Amino acid sequence: MIRVKICGIQSLEEALWAVEAGADALGFILVPSSKRYIEPNAIQPISSYLPPFVSKVGVFADESPAKVASITRQSVLDTLQFHGGEDLELYREIPVPKIKVISFPSRTNGDSRDFIYKQPHLPHSLHGILLDSNHQGHTGGTGIPLPWQDSHFQDFLREMKKTGYPVILAGGLNPENISDAIRQTNPYGVDVSSGVESYGRKDRELIQKFISRAKSL
């Protein structure tokens, strides 16, 4: 069964909604410029109310290894997700699984044939790849879908799967398109944030619909 991560959690209430609906992982945005940023000292109190086997993922972008290590301990994070241009070798001493985000042009970003993929250095300490949409220089959190049916994206997807790392799909997912996205890409897991929000906040009903449809395939 596919794994589901609900990202951008900012409160205990939202966390419990996601867990109740069957989420496998919760994402906490630790990038200060993000509108979904959560203070590190607010994560541990949320974690203390969560059941076992729910992963707590810290999302970072170009943060120093020392600070990431400190926040990981303080917030009791299980997994790290990197959105920046980090050299992941510098984070290898932090003893939790690590996910690297790789972006691809969104459906609104022009002709994907212009996209030139350059294989990044993927260290042995990596545990997964997350594919997100790139739009106007933003490499994630855009809320804009990836071009799942596009032949160039499918070629890119095959290259990602050849790495041997689990591939997680993100980029504009929501309850209405999640079934089609999974059928087109067959990922290890899916990651959603804005697609389960109303007026900028998590919506309990949308979370339930998203997870139910994702796990029914």
C-alpha positions as CSV (number, residue, x, y, z in Angstrom):
1,M,0.0,0.0,0.0
2,I,1.2,3.5,-0.8
3,R,2.7,5.7,1.9
4,V,1.2,9.1,2.6
5,K,2.9,12.2,4.1
6,I,0.8,15.2,5.1
7,C,3.2,18.1,5.1
8,G,3.1,21.6,6.6
9,I,1.7,20.5,10.0
10,Q,1.4,23.5,12.4
11,S,-0.7,22.2,15.3
12,L,-1.5,19.2,17.3
13,E,-5.1,19.3,15.9
14,E,-3.8,19.0,12.4
15,A,-1.4,16.3,13.3
16,L,-4.2,14.2,14.9
17,W,-6.5,14.7,11.9
18,A,-3.8,13.3,9.7
19,V,-3.0,10.4,12.0
20,E,-6.7,9.6,12.4
21,A,-7.1,9.5,8.6
22,G,-4.2,7.1,8.2
23,A,-1.1,9.2,7.4
24,D,2.2,7.4,7.6
25,A,4.2,10.6,8.1
26,L,3.8,14.2,9.1
27,G,6.0,17.0,7.7
28,F,7.2,20.0,9.7
29,I,8.5,22.9,7.7
30,L,11.7,24.3,9.3
31,V,12.4,26.9,6.6
32,P,11.8,30.3,8.2
33,S,10.7,32.0,5.0
34,S,7.9,29.5,4.5
35,K,4.3,30.4,5.4
36,R,4.0,27.0,7.0
37,Y,7.0,27.4,9.1
38,I,6.8,25.9,12.6
39,E,9.2,26.8,15.5
40,P,11.4,23.8,16.4
41,N,10.3,24.0,20.0
42,A,6.7,23.5,19.0
43,I,7.2,20.1,17.4
44,Q,8.2,18.0,20.4
45,P,4.9,18.8,22.3
46,I,3.0,17.6,19.2
47,S,5.2,14.5,18.9
48,S,4.5,13.5,22.4
49,Y,0.8,12.9,21.6
50,L,1.4,10.9,18.4
51,P,1.1,7.1,18.3
52,P,4.1,4.8,17.4
53,F,5.0,4.2,13.7
54,V,4.1,7.7,12.5
55,S,7.2,9.3,11.1
56,K,8.0,12.9,11.9
57,V,9.8,14.6,9.0
58,G,11.7,17.8,9.3
59,V,11.9,19.8,6.0
60,F,15.0,22.0,5.6
61,A,16.6,24.2,2.9
62,D,20.3,25.1,3.0
63,E,20.5,25.0,6.8
64,S,23.8,24.3,8.5
65,P,24.5,20.6,9.5
66,A,25.0,21.7,13.1
67,K,21.6,23.4,13.3
68,V,19.9,20.5,11.5
69,A,21.4,18.1,14.0
70,S,20.4,20.3,16.9
71,I,16.8,20.6,15.7
72,T,16.6,16.9,14.9
73,R,17.4,16.1,18.5
74,Q,15.3,18.8,20.0
75,S,12.2,18.0,17.9
76,V,12.6,14.2,18.0
77,L,12.6,14.0,14.2
78,D,12.6,10.6,12.5
79,T,13.5,11.7,8.9
80,L,15.1,14.7,7.2
81,Q,13.9,16.2,3.9
82,F,16.3,18.6,2.0
83,H,14.9,21.1,-0.4
84,G,18.0,23.2,-1.0
85,G,21.4,22.8,-2.7
86,E,22.9,21.0,0.2
87,D,25.8,18.6,0.0
88,L,24.2,15.7,1.8
89,E,27.6,14.3,2.6
90,L,27.9,17.0,5.2
91,Y,24.8,15.6,7.0
92,R,25.8,12.0,7.0
93,E,26.5,11.9,10.7
94,I,22.9,12.7,11.6
95,P,21.6,9.2,12.3
96,V,18.1,9.4,10.7
97,P,16.9,8.6,7.1
98,K,17.3,11.4,4.6
99,I,15.2,12.4,1.6
100,K,16.5,14.7,-1.3
101,V,14.0,16.8,-3.2
102,I,14.5,17.0,-7.0
103,S,12.4,19.3,-9.1
104,F,10.9,19.2,-12.6
105,P,9.1,22.0,-14.5
106,S,5.4,22.2,-13.6
107,R,2.6,22.1,-16.2
108,T,2.5,25.9,-16.3
109,N,6.3,26.3,-16.7
110,G,6.5,25.9,-20.4
111,D,7.7,23.1,-22.6
112,S,9.3,20.3,-20.6
113,R,11.4,19.4,-23.6
114,D,13.6,22.4,-22.6
115,F,14.3,20.7,-19.3
116,I,17.8,19.3,-19.0
117,Y,18.2,16.9,-16.2
118,K,21.6,16.8,-14.5
119,Q,22.0,13.8,-12.2
120,P,22.9,15.2,-8.8
121,H,25.3,13.5,-6.5
122,L,23.3,11.1,-4.4
123,P,25.2,9.9,-1.4
124,H,25.0,6.4,0.1
125,S,23.4,8.0,3.2
126,L,20.3,8.9,1.2
127,H,17.1,6.9,1.7
128,G,14.6,8.4,-0.8
129,I,13.9,10.9,-3.6
130,L,11.0,13.3,-3.6
131,L,9.9,14.8,-6.9
132,D,8.3,18.2,-6.7
133,S,7.3,20.9,-9.3
134,N,9.5,23.8,-10.2
135,H,7.7,27.0,-11.0
136,Q,9.3,30.4,-11.6
137,G,12.4,29.4,-9.6
138,H,10.5,27.9,-6.7
139,T,11.6,24.2,-6.3
140,G,8.7,22.9,-4.1
141,G,5.6,24.0,-2.3
142,T,4.1,25.6,-5.4
143,G,0.8,23.7,-5.3
144,I,1.2,23.2,-9.1
145,P,1.0,19.6,-10.5
146,L,3.8,17.9,-12.3
147,P,3.1,16.9,-15.9
148,W,2.5,13.2,-15.1
149,Q,1.4,12.2,-18.6
150,D,4.1,14.1,-20.4
151,S,6.6,11.7,-22.1
152,H,9.6,13.8,-21.0
153,F,8.5,13.6,-17.4
154,Q,7.9,9.8,-17.7
155,D,11.5,9.5,-19.0
156,F,12.7,11.6,-16.1
157,L,10.7,9.4,-13.7
158,R,12.2,6.2,-15.1
159,E,15.7,7.7,-14.5
160,M,14.8,8.5,-10.9
161,K,13.6,4.9,-10.3
162,K,16.8,3.5,-11.8
163,T,18.7,5.0,-8.9
164,G,17.2,2.4,-6.6
165,Y,15.9,4.9,-4.1
166,P,12.2,5.0,-3.2
167,V,10.5,7.7,-5.2
168,I,8.0,10.0,-3.5
169,L,5.6,12.1,-5.6
170,A,4.7,15.7,-4.6
171,G,3.7,18.8,-6.6
172,G,0.1,20.0,-6.6
173,L,-1.5,16.8,-5.4
174,N,-5.1,17.0,-4.0
175,P,-8.1,14.6,-3.5
176,E,-9.3,15.1,-7.0
177,N,-6.1,14.2,-8.9
178,I,-4.3,11.8,-6.5
179,S,-5.8,8.6,-8.1
180,D,-4.7,9.6,-11.6
181,A,-1.3,10.8,-10.3
182,I,-0.6,7.4,-8.6
183,R,-1.7,5.4,-11.7
184,Q,0.5,7.5,-13.9
185,T,3.6,7.3,-11.7
186,N,3.4,4.3,-9.4
187,P,5.4,6.0,-6.6
188,Y,6.6,4.6,-3.3
189,G,4.7,7.4,-1.5
190,V,2.9,10.7,-2.0
191,D,3.4,14.1,-0.2
192,V,0.7,16.8,0.0
193,S,0.3,20.1,1.8
194,S,-1.7,22.9,0.0
195,G,-3.9,20.3,-1.6
196,V,-5.5,19.5,1.7
197,E,-6.0,23.1,2.8
198,S,-8.8,25.5,2.8
199,Y,-8.0,29.2,3.2
200,G,-4.4,28.4,4.0
201,R,-5.1,26.0,6.8
202,K,-5.3,22.2,6.9
203,D,-8.9,20.9,6.3
204,R,-9.9,17.7,8.1
205,E,-12.3,16.5,5.4
206,L,-9.8,17.1,2.6
207,I,-7.1,15.2,4.5
208,Q,-9.5,12.3,4.9
209,K,-10.5,12.2,1.3
210,F,-6.9,12.4,0.1
211,I,-5.6,9.6,2.2
212,S,-8.6,7.4,1.6
213,R,-8.3,7.7,-2.2
214,A,-4.5,7.3,-2.2
215,K,-4.6,4.1,-0.1
216,S,-7.5,2.6,-2.0
217,L,-5.4,1.9,-5.1
